[in-house]
Amino acid sequence: MDTSKWLLSRTERFPKKVRHTLSHRIDDLTLGLLEGITTLAYRRDRRDLLRTLDDQLNRLRVLLRLAHELGFLAHNHYEEAARRLAEAGRLLHGLGERQRAETQTADDVP
C-alpha cells in the first residue's frame, strides 16, 4: 500500500505530455499489483497469479527505468522505486516458494 501511494504521488508530477501514456501505464501496473497482492490472500492455488504479478512487476520496473532515463523521474526517486520493487519481488518469490512447498506436501499425502 505504501509503495503504491508513493509511486502514484510521483507519476502525478510527470509532465502533461506523458500523463496519458507513460504515467497511466505505470499507475495501472501499480494498482494491478496492489489488487493482485490483495487477491493472493484469498487463493489456495496461487501459482498463476504469482506468475502474473511477477510479470507485472517486471514491466513496472522497465517503465520506471524509461521514465528515469527520459528525465521524468529523479535519480533518487528511481533508486527508491527500485529498492521498493526489489523488496516486493523478494516477497513474491517467498510466496512462490511457500506455494511450491505446500503443493509438494499435498502431493506427498497418500
VENJOVEN-V100583 format. One record per residue. N is the residue number from 1. PSI is psi in whole degrees, -180 to 180 (999 if undefined). Layout:
((N:PSI) (N:PSI))
This chain:
((1:-47) (2:-42) (3:-39) (4:-47) (5:-41) (6:-47) (7:-43) (8:-35) (9:-27) (10:-43) (11:-25) (12:-12) (13:-2) (14:154) (15:152) (16:-35) (17:-20) (18:7) (19:-32) (20:0) (21:-85) (22:-49) (23:-43) (24:-42) (25:-41) (26:-45) (27:-44) (28:-44) (29:-41) (30:-48) (31:-35) (32:-41) (33:-43) (34:-45) (35:-42) (36:-41) (37:-38) (38:-41) (39:-33) (40:-34) (41:-22) (42:8) (43:138) (44:-49) (45:109) (46:-1) (47:-51) (48:-43) (49:-38) (50:-41) (51:-42) (52:-44) (53:-38) (54:-42) (55:-45) (56:-40) (57:-43) (58:-41) (59:-38) (60:-42) (61:-44) (62:-45) (63:-36) (64:-37) (65:-42) (66:-45) (67:-40) (68:-48) (69:-28) (70:-5) (71:14) (72:-16) (73:118) (74:154) (75:-45) (76:-32) (77:-38) (78:-44) (79:-43) (80:-43) (81:-44) (82:-41) (83:-46) (84:-41) (85:-32) (86:-41) (87:-43) (88:-40) (89:-41) (90:-40) (91:-43) (92:-41) (93:-42) (94:-41) (95:-37) (96:-42) (97:-42) (98:-41) (99:-43) (100:-42) (101:-42) (102:-39) (103:-44) (104:-40) (105:-43) (106:-35) (107:-27) (108:-17) (109:128) (110:999))
